[in-house]
Amino acid sequence: MSKRKKSIEIKEYKERDIYDIMGQKDCTITRSRCEKMCGNKMRRRKYMKTKEMSAKYQVVYKELKEAIVSGRIPVGEKVPSELQLMERYGFSRQTVRRALEELTRDGYVTKVRGSGSFVREPAPKGNGRKMVMLIALFAQQYFFPEYIGGSEQTLRENGYTLNVGISNNRTEEEAGYLREAMNNDYAGLILIPAQSAFLHSNLYLYRKIKEKGMPCVTLGSYLPYSGFPCVVNDDFEGGRLATNYLIERGHRRIACLMNSGECCGSLRYAGYQAALSEAGIEEEKEWTRWYVYEKFREFVEQEELVKTCLSGVTAVFCFNGELALAIIELLQKNGIRVPEDVSVVGYDGSYMCMFGRKKLTSVRQDPLKNGQIAAEKLLRMIENG
């Protein structure tokens, strides 16, 4: 065999199923040579394991899809959990999780963080021009129900139906809903962007929507370079208001705890910096801490946060009400009184601000009104073509 011919054969075998080759009686290549060409035994076992998992997840996917399409698992019903599916099929968590992810991607179920996966309303067929999709970060947390309620009321009054997708603040799940909106000819889209501080994640899809001519309004966050109009609060001014409120009450050492994954977190922080500068207060690097939704619980339970940041200030400006309440709990757990020792201010004015024996001071938003304005703006875009 010439050297040139041998190189051609190796390329051919690498592109074929190695295990089918090894099972052929008339194949002249030996197992040891095949392993040398395509990796060691560990790589071979990993390949076989991946192939096996692929077949198993499809079993779970097909059976759940059939149950959903047939109506045996109705719209709004929770599908079996990962643990229940593992027990039923005897498959690994990785396998059943992939099946659920595929069902989510294909629009059969939607994931609600902390609750599970639920059967979605089927995408519109033929009447998509009277359907609007709203993509929200969460279904029940914070003020998202008010965003949804305000939009739905306005659209319903104008003869439109609202279909809601929940991204769980994950850009990959948001991408699935964006594709669904484009593929099913929705009349328009209201988008509460996931991980809005990282615009690059779905920018290519935003531009496709723009090129397609589908009306789209963003709610809660501005997306530069997308070309979408937006309905947002002035988060910069809100951050400055909150900080000035504390400064006016004699505070000079003010911590700022913000969400790094949201564009509004950066704007509120910029407002905080502006207020300090205007008051002649020099910001210290220990005063500012950043977190992400996915590690929220870890962030608010770390004792190090008290030692390196909170113990050295007299006031704290928090990203939202949920964070503010958690920080109050952390401070009290460490023997720091609120507000006697440290004052805490939140942001958003959600129902969470009403919890506890003392009401939380917060910068108030009006998500119901914002949802209505976003829907009105979208309707004008639809009517004007």
Helices and strands as residue ranges (DSSP letters): H 3-14, H 18-23, H 31-38, H 41-70, H 82-89, H 93-105, E 109-112, E 116-119, G 128-130, E 131-136, H 144-157, E 161-166, H 171-183, E 188-191, G 199-201, H 203-212, E 216-219, E 230-231, H 235-248, E 254-259, H 263-278, G 285-287, E 288-291, G 293-295, H 296-301, H 303-308, G 310-312, E 315-318, H 321-333, E 343-348, G 351-354, E 361-364, H 367-383
